C-alpha cells in the first residue's frame, strides 16, 4: 500500500516518517481539502486559526509532501511570476509592490511559525544571490534592480567582485542579492505543517486518493475515494500538478518536471575552494534557471536547466532521467570546476504545475462550492503560505486586501484547445527557450525581435 514514496527525493528519504492512516468509511466535514502538500496544509492551518470551530479534513493520495512539497530545492522566496520585472509588467507597479510586500511578510511568517511550532526543517534565513552568466543575463539583472529601486524594494545590485564575495565562480558576472529568502528541508516542513494541522484538530488521511468530486444540488459536495466518501460544504483542490486529471483546470495548467542533482558532502577544503561561506541560495538569470544551495549535512544541491513538458501529467516514470541528470552535472562542472573531485551522489525529479504567466491561481469553479488553489510554476514554497491565507479569506469573508492580489484577482491565462495544439505549443516553446539559453547569440534569429521584447 505504501509504495516507494521514500525513493522520490533525498528529502523524503533522509528522515524517518511514519505515515498516517487512510480514510475508512464515510465522513461529514465542513471543508474537505484535496492534497496534503503546502497549499492544503497551510490552508487548513489558516482556516483553523481564524475559526477553530470549522471541521476540516485533508485527503492525500500518497503521503504528506509526496509531490512538489517534498521534492523541491527548498527555497522559500518572495518570487511571484518569473521575476519582479515580469510581475511589474503584468500587473502594474501598485499590484507588484503589494504582492512583493505580502510575500516579504510571509517569509517571516514561515520562519516564525516553524519556530513557534517546534518544526525542525533546517531553516536558514540565508538570502538569495541571483547571478548573470552572460551579457543577455546582465540585462535581466539590471531590469530587476531597476524595478526594485523604482518600487522601493530591498534588492541590492552587486558588481562582479561583490558577487565573488558570496561564491567563487568564473562564470558569475554581475548579480543582485535579496535577504528575504529561506533555505530549508522541504519535506520536513511539510511534515511539520501536518503535525501543526493535526494539533489544531484537522483530520489528515494519507494513502487516500480522490476519484471524483461532485456537487450535490448546489448545496453540498462529495469527495469520493476507494475507501469512503467525505461529504462537505466546500472543497478546496490543492493538488497542484496533479490537477492535470481535472479537465476544467487542465485548460490553464500544464506539467513540467524539475530535475535536481545532489553532491556527496563536501570537505572543509572543498568548501574553502568555492568560498560559499554564507551558504545563501544561488540562481542564475537563464530563462530556464539553474538553482543551487547547500544542505544541512554539507552537500550542494544543483537543479534546473531543462524542465521538460510532460503531456501525460505527473507520472513516476519521469522521476529519473539520466540524460537530464548528466546535463545538470555538465553545468555544475562548468560553474565550479574547482570541485572536480566532488562526486554527484544522486538525482531526482518532481512534477511542477506550470501556468502561462507563472502566477498561482485561487478561484471558484462550479459556483462557490469548489475552490482551487494551484499553479506556482516552481516557486511554491513561499507563496503557498500566502495562498493559504487567501483560501481562508475566500471561504470566510467577502473579500480582503489579500483577495485583491493577482492570485485571486487575475484570471488564469487559458491554454490552446486540443491536446495536439497544446503539446505542439509547449514542446516548441521549450525547445526554443532551451536554445536561447544555450546559444544566446542566436536568440534573435530563433525568436524574432517581438518575442525577445516579451521576454525582457
N, C-alpha and C positions, 0 to 999 in steps of 0.2 A: 504493500500500500504506500510506503513512504517513498519508493522510487530512489533516484540518485540525486536528490536535491543538494546534498553536500558537495558534489563534484562541480557544481555550476560556477563557483568562483572561489578564490582564496578566502574571501571574507566569510562566505557561508561555511567553509570547512574548518578554519583555524581556531574557532572557539566552539566549545560544547554547546549544544542546544537540544532541548527535549521538546518536540512539537506538542501542541495541544490536541484535544480530541476533535473529532468530526461531529457534525450535526447528526442527531439521531431522532427522527420523528419531526412532526410539525411544530412550529412555534409562532407566537404572536409577538410583535415588537412595534415600536413607533417608527424607527428608522432602520432599514437594513442597508448596510454598506457592502458593495461587492468589490473585494480587493483588499488584501492585507499588507499593502505597501505603505509608503509615506503618506500618500494622499488620503487613503482610507483611515489610517490610524490618526493622523493629525486632525482630520475632520471629526472623528469620534471624540477625541480629547477636547477639541474646541467646543463642540456641542455640549458635552457633559459639564465642562467648566462654566458654560453660560447658563445651563439649566440641568442640574443634577437629576431631575425627575424624568428626563427623557430616557426611554428604554431603547438601547442601541445594540444591534447585532452585526458583527462583521463576518463575512464568509470569504474564505481564502482557498483557492483551488489546490495549492500545494502547502507551503509553509510561509509564515510571515517573512517578508523580504525576499521571496523567491525570485521575483522579476528584477526590474531595473534597480529597485531599492537595495538589493543585496549584491549587485554586480557592478555598480558604477565605480568611478575613480575616487569617490569620497571627497568631492569639492562642494562645499555649501557656499555659493556665490550670490552676488546681487544681480547677476546677469539675467535679463529677460529679453527675449529675441536673440539675435546673433551677437549684438553688442550695443553699447549705449548710442553709438552713431546711427545705427539702423533703427533703434527704438525711437529716437528723436524724429527721424524721417517718417516713420509710420504713424505715430500717434501725436506728434507735435510736442513742443517743449514743455508745456504745462503738465500734460499727462506723463511724459517721460520722466520729468523731475519727481512727480508724485509717486510714480511706480518705483523709481530708484529709492526714494526716501522710505517707502513702505518696506522694500526689500532690505534696506540698511537696518531698519529696526528688527526685522525678522531674524537676521543673522545673530543679533544679540539675544533675541528670544530663544533661539535654538540652544545656544550655549548656556543661557541661564536656566532653561527648562531641564536640560540634561544634568546640570549641577544640582538643582533642587530635587530632582527625582532619583539621583544617585545612578544615572546611566553612565556606565563605563564604556565609552566609544572612542577612546583615544583622541579626544577633540583637542585640536591645536589651533589657536587663533593666529594663523601664520601670515595671512595676507596672500595676495596673488600677484605674480610677476607675469606680465604679458610682453613678449619679445617679438621683434621682427627678424626674419631670416633673409630678407631681400628688399630691394627698392620698392616693389609694389606693396610689401607689408609695412614699410616705413610710412607710406601714405595712410594706411589704415590705423596705425598707432597715432599719427598726428590728428586724424579725424576724430578718434575717440577723445583725445585730450582736448581738442578744440570745443567739442560739445560739452564735455565735463566742465571746462572752465566757464563756458557761457551759462551753464545751468548751476554753477557753483557747487559742483560735486567733487568729492575728495579723490581725484586721480592725480598721481604725481608723475610728470614726464621725466624720463631717465635718459641721459646721454650714454654713449657706449661704455665709458669707463664706469659709470654708475651701475649699469646692467651687470657688468662683470663682478661688481662687488657682491651681488646676490648669488651668482653661479657662473662658473668659468666655462665658456664655450666660444670657439672662434666663429661659430655660426650666428651668435647673438649680436644684433646691431643695436638699435635704439629700443626703448620699451616704455611701458608705464606700469606703475605699481598702485594697487589698491589694498588697503589694510583690511577691509571688511570681507574677509574670506576665512572660512573654517576648513581645516583638513581633518578628516575623521574616518572611522571604521563604519562603513555604511550599513552592513548587516547588523552590527552591534547596536547602532542607533535604532534600526527598525525593531529589533527585539526589545530594546528598552522602551520604545514607544508602546509596543504591545503590552508590556508589563504595566506601564502607566495607565493605559486604557482599561485594562482589567481591574486595576486598583480603584478605578472610578465606577466600576460596575458594568463596563462594556463586555458583552459576550463575544468571544472570538472563536470561531470554528475553523480549524485547518483541515486540509485534505477534503474540502467540500466544494467541488466545482458547481457553478450555477449553469443549468442547462437552458433555462428560459425565464424571462421576466415578462409578466403580463399585468396590465391594468384591468381591474375588475370594476366595471360600472363607473369608471372615472372617479371612484372614491377610495379604493384600496389597491394595493399592489401585491403580487405574489412573486417571490423568488423561488423557483423550483430547482431542487437538487436531486441527485440519485438517492438521497437518504432522508428526504423530507422537504416540506415546503415552509418557507418563512412568510407569514402574512404581515404586511406593514402598511403604515400610512404613506410613507415615502421611501424611495430607493435612491441611493447615491451610487452611480457607476464610477468606480475609481480604479479601473483595471489598466489604464494607460495603453500600452501597445496591444494588450490582449483584447481591447475593444474592437480590434480588427474583425472579430466574429459578429459584430452588430452592424448590419448594412447602413442604418441611419447615421452611424458615427464614422463608418469607413468612407463616407463621402468626403471627409475633410482631414483624415489622418492617414498616415502610411507608416510602414515598419521599416526601419533601418537597423542594422546591427553594429554596435560599438565593440571594437576589439581592443583588448588590453593585454600587455605582457608585464611580467614581474621578474626582477632580477633575484639572484641569491643575495643574502645580506652582505653589505659592504664592510670591509675592514676600515679601521680608522685612517689608514694610509690612503685608501681609495677615496674616502670622503674628503680628505685633505686635497687630493688632486682636483676634485671638482669644485671645491670651495663653497659648497652649498650649506653654509653654517646655519642659516635661518630656517632651513627646511620649508621655505614657502612653497606654495603651489606655483607651477610654471605652465603657461600655454603659449603657443605661437599665434601668428596672425595669418596663417593659411586660411583659405575658405573652409577646407576640411582640416580642422585644427589637430595639432598634437597637444596632449596634456601630460603632465608629469608631476610626481610628488614623492616624498619619502614616506615610508610606513613606520609604524612604531617600533618594529623589530629591525629597522635599518636597511630595508630594501629600497629600490627605486621602481615605482610603477610608471610605465610608459604606454600611453594609449592614443587612439585616434586614427588619423590618416585616411583610411578607406571608407568606412561606414557605408557598406553597400545596401541598396534597397532590396527587400525580400517580399516578393509579390504574394507569397503564401502566408505572410504574417509571422508571428512568433512560432518558432519550431526548434526543438532541441538539436536537430541535425545541423543548425547553423552555429552552434555554440563553439565548435572547434573548426579552424581553417588554417592549416599550417602555412599556406602561401601568404595569408594576410599577417600571421604572426611573424613570418620571415621578413615581410616588408616593414613591419614595425621595428624589428631588430635592426634592419638596414638603416633606418633614420635615427635610431638610438645611437648606433655606432658612429654615424656621421656627425651627430651632435656632440657626443662625448667620446672622442677617440682615445682620450687618456684613460678610459675604463675598458681597454681592450682585453684585459684579463678577468673581467667580470662576466659571469655566465648568466644567461636568461634561464630562470627556474621553471616558469610555467606561463600559460596564457589562457584566456577565457573570453567569452563574449556575452552580450545580453541584448535583448530587444529594446529599441528606443522608439517611442511614439513621435513620429515626425509630423510637423504641420508646415504649410507653405510659408507662413510668416514667423515660424519658430516661437509662437506665443501660445501658452496653455489656454484652454477654454473651459469656462464653467457656465453651464446654461441648462435650460429645461428642454426636455423632449416629451412628446405626448402629454401636453398640458402641463400641470405643475405637480405631478406625482413622481416623475423620474428626472433626477438631476445628474448630469455627467460632469466630471472634472478630470481633465487629462490633456496630454499633448505638450510635454515640456521640451521636446526636441533636444534631449540630452542635458538639460540644466534643471533637473527636478529636485535636487537635494534641498536647496534653499527655498525656491518658490513654492514647494509643496506645503510648507507651513503657512504661507500667506494664502494659498488656495484653500487650505483647511479652514481658515478664518472666513474666507469668502463663502464657502459652503455653509458655514454656521449662519452667517448673516442672511444668505438667500433662503434658508429654511426657517429662520426665526424672526426676520424683520421684513419691512417693505423696501429696504434699501439703506445703504450706508456709504461713507466715503470709499470703503473698500470695494463695494459692488460697482462703484463708478470707475474703477481701474480697468485697463484694457482686457484683463482676463474674462470679465463678465460683460463689459460694455461693448467690446469689439466682437463682431460676429466672425466666426471662423471662415477662412477662405476655402471654398469648395475645390475639390479635385476634378479633373476632366471625367465625364461619364464613361463607363465601359472599361472592362479590365484591360483590353488591348491598348487603348489610347493612354490609359493611366500608366501602364507598365512602360510603354514607349517613352512617355514624357519623363518618368522618373529615371529609367535606365540611361536615357540620353543625357539628361541633366547631370547625373552622377559622373558619367564618363567625361563630359566636357569639363566639369569643375575639377575633377582629379587632374585632367590635362593642364588646366590653367595653373593649378598649384605647382605641378612638377615641371612645367615649361612656361613660366610666366612671360617669357619673351615672345611667345606665340599667342598670347591671350587675345590680342585684338583680332587676329585672323580667325581664332576659334569662336569668339563670342560676338564680335562686332562692337562698335562704339556705344550703341544704345545699351546693350546688355552689361557692358563694363560700367556704364554710368549707374545702372540699377544696383550693381554690386558694391559700388563705392560707399 
